[in-house]
Structure formats: structure tokens, C-alpha cells
Amino acid sequence: MRYNYYQMNISVFCASSDNIPASHIAQARLLGEWIATEGHTLVYGGAKGGLMDAVAEGAASAGGEIIGIIPDSIAERGRSSSLPTSLLRVADLSERKQMLMEYADVAIALPGGFGTLDEMFSAISARKVGEAEATTIIFNFEGFYDHLLAHIRHFTEMGIANPAYHECYRVATTLNEITEIIESI
């Protein structure tokens, strides 16, 4: 474990769907393992399945601290993961998103659907308006976010979005790039 930077709470936004390519699951496990090995705390959605399980399994395999934040509506469907060292139940998705942002020293958006995009854009916007300090890292593994990033460039070039938003997030295509960004914060 290196100590050239402080231990962080790293919030990970990601899919709980099981319809995920094996390569993405492997990357999420490696990210979770790296988070724990470096002494950071994983903060995530706390549900079973998909990349949520994978990132938590990686952190658990390295003995990491894992905080899961799960809404009652998901927990009541039996979807709570057993992997977090601390599982916090909240009233709804909005409260979970707020807590994920409040806990975060840095946030990472792995591949995901509407919930992941909601969390990612909320974190970026919160930083832009001064409601949060965390940088969001968009993990564009295997080009998952290529089209979204092109659309962001498009509406920024049109003048619809302030270019200052680009200072609130970074894009990484490999786990090494993620670690380099985190180590530079």
C-alpha cells in the first residue's frame, strides 16, 4: 500500500444488470481490488448483480472497507448485497444519489444505464455549481461512453453547455489511467 496520497472514499456508479460483458465485470473487480489494496473505501449502490457485485467482490477480496447505500424499494425486493462492511438503507434513489455524492472524494462512472447516467451527471453538475468537490472519472472502457462523450462535445460546441463543465470530470480508458488521475488529486 502506498501513502503518497490520502485515503479516499471512492464512489462508484455502475450497472446492477447482469447483462454485462465479461470484460467489464473483470475490470470492475480489478478496480474494487485496487481501491481496497490502496486503503481507500468503496462507496457504491449496495445492490446485488452486475458491476455492483463485481466492484464489491474485488474490494472484499482485498479486505477493503465497503459502504453500500441502497434504497428501500430495491432492498425490499431482496436485492441487498451481503458484501458491504456497512450497508445503509435510504428512502429512495434520490437520497442514495445524494449520499453517494456526499461521501465521495472522487467518483467513478463505470458502464451503466439510466441510474448510472443520472448519478454521473448529477455529480458533475454538483461540482460545477459548487455543491460538491469530487472529480468524476468516466471509465470509457472499450469505448462504452464514446457516443455520449461525442454528444457532450456536440452540445458544448453548440453553446448549450458551459465549457467549464469539462473541468469537473476526466475520462479514462484503462484502470491505469484511473489510478493516475486519482493519485494526482
N, C-alpha and C positions, 0 to 999 in steps of 0.2 A: 504494500500500500504506500502510495506517495502522499506527501503532505505539503506540496508546493502551492496548494490552493486549499481553501477551507471546505469542510464537508457541507454538502448542499442537500436540500430537498429537491429532487428532480421529479416533476410531474410529467407523466407520460399519458398522452391522449392517443387512444388506439381502438381498433375494432374488437368487439367481443364475438363477432361472427366466426363460425368455424369454416366458412368458405374462403380460406386464405391460402395462398400458395405456400408450400413447404419452405421455400427460400425466405419468405417474410417471417415465418414462425421462427426459423433458425436465427435470423438477425435480431428479432425481439428477445429471444433467450440470451443471446450474447450481450445485448445491451443491458438486460437485467443483471446478468452476472458481473459486467463491468461496473455498473452502479454500486453493487454491493461490495465488490472487491476493493473499490476505491474509498469505501467508507461513507458513501452517500446513502440517502434514504430514498427509496422508490415510493412515490405517491401516485396512485392510479385509481381507476374506476371501481375496483373491487369485485368485478363480476367474473363468473366462470366463462371460459371459452375464448377461442381465437388468440389474438395477440395479447389480450389482457392476461390470460393464463400463461402464455409464453414468457412475457416480460417478468411476471411474478415468479414463475418457476426458475428462471435464470437467477433472479435475486435471491430466492430461497436456497438454491443450490450452493450459493457462496455465503450463506449465513447472514444475509442482509436484513436490514430493517425495512419493513414493507407496510405502508399505510394504504389501506383500501377505503374508498369513500363510495358508498352505494346507496342509491335512493330506495325508499321503502317499496316502491312499485316493482323494482327489479328483485329485491331481496325476498319479497312475498311470493315470487314465482320460483323460489328455490335456486336462484342464480348467484348467491353469495359464494365467493371463493373461500376456501379454507387456508389459502396461502398467506394472507396478510398477518403480520405480527400484531397489527391493530386494525380492526375493521370498524369504521364509523358509519352509522346509518343516518341518512338525512331524509328530509321530507320529499324532495323531488330533484329532477335533473338540474334545475337552475341553482339549487343550493349546492349540489355536488360540484358543478362547474365553478361556482364562486369559491368553494373551499379548495379545489384543485389550484386555482389561481392564487389564493391567499397563502397556501403552503409553499408555492413554487419559488425557488431561487432561479431556476431555469425550467423551461417546459420543452418537451419534445413531442412532435406530432408524427407518429408512425402512420402507416396506411390505415385508413378507416373510412367510414361513411359519414352520414349526416351528423351524428353526435360528435365525431372527431372533428369535423369541419367547424361545427358550432363552437366547440371548446377552443380550437386553434384560432379562429377569427376573433373570438371574444378576448382571448389573451393578448393578441396583437393589438386590438383596439384599446384594451385597458391600458396597455403600456403607452400607446400613442397619446392618450389623454391624461396620463399621469396617475392613473388608478392602480397601476402595478409596475413593478420594476423588472420583472423577469423577461429575459430574452426568450423567444420561441424559436426552436430549431425545427424546421420542416425536413423530415427524413425522406428524401426523394429517391428511395431505394428502387432500383430497376425502373426508374422513370415514372413511378406511380403518380407523382404530382405534376408531371410535365405539362399537361393540358391546363391544370389550374394555375400554375405559375405563368404560363403564356397568357391566360386570361387576366391575371393580375397586372402583368406588364401592359396589356391592351387597355384596360380601363384607367391605368395610371397615365399612359401616354395620351389618352383622350382628355385628361384633366379631371376626370371624375373622382379619382383618389389623390390625395396629397402624397407626393413622393416621399415625405418624411416617414410614412408607414414602413418603408423598406428598411429603415434603421431599427425597427422593432423585431425583426426576425432575420434568421440566417437560414440558408439552405445547405444541407449536407447530403451527399450521395453514398457515403460509406460510414461505417462505425468509427473509423479513424478520424474522419472529418468531424464527427460529432464530438469525440473526445478532445480534439484540438480546440474546437470552439469553446467547450466547457472549461478547459484548462486555461483559456485566455480571458475568461470572465473574471 
